[in-house]
């Protein structure tokens, strides 16, 4: 089982990533851990890249407290290069922005190019 799947991430509509939080996602009762939010933002950003990537840098801003419930990750590409992809990921809860990440990804060569 993959890390993302074990965390509970699943595909949503229009390329979104969805997480219905569980008690183990909380850093304290009623507050979702920043690492969960960061992962959701990074996975959404990677999905937007549309090719195999691994994060080189991740900068995350926590904008409001995320509480137990449904979280939605949305990503978009800022600039795609041959070796680097610059993307962003957002985490929303009840249509309110709770976290924003900018991610620089290393673009992986396809299996035939190794």
Beta strands, then each sheet from edge to edge (+ up, - down):
strand 1: 10-11
strand 2: 17-20
strand 3: 26-28
strand 4: 31-32
strand 5: 53-62
strand 6: 70-80
strand 7: 84-93
strand 8: 96-107
sheet 1: 1+ 2- 6+ 7- 8+ 5-
sheet 2: 3+ 4-
end
